[in-house]
């Protein structure tokens, strides 16, 4: 199964509560934090919520 490398690129300060909580549930706490997650529909939905705060790459 493919994996996604998610990097937080912008601050969560000033964003909506659900976007801050989504970053937290992804495991991102500060700018330049990186997490690797399985490519699943739930994770894709979380990333869609915070596309303006993160960058995403596929890794093998």
C-alpha positions, -999 to 999 in steps of 0.1 A, spaced: 0 0 0 12 35 -8 23 59 19 20 96 22 46 120 36 28 149 51 48 180 61 33 210 79 43 241 60 23 269 77 12 278 112 -22 267 126 -25 300 145 -56 319 133 -72 289 116 -105 273 125 -108 249 154 -115 218 133 -84 225 112 -62 228 143 -77 195 156 -71 178 122 -34 188 123 -32 174 158 -49 141 148 -24 138 119 4 141 144 17 175 133 26 199 161 48 226 145 60 239 112 83 215 94 70 185 113 68 154 91 47 123 94 43 93 72 8 79 70 -9 51 50 -28 63 19 -64 57 31 -96 76 24 -97 88 60 -62 103 58 -70 118 24 -100 135 39 -80 150 67 -54 163 43 -82 178 22 -93 198 53 -58 214 57 -44 215 22 -34 251 27 -13 242 58 5 211 46 24 196 16 20 160 6 43 136 -12 39 99 -21 66 76 -8 72 39 -14 
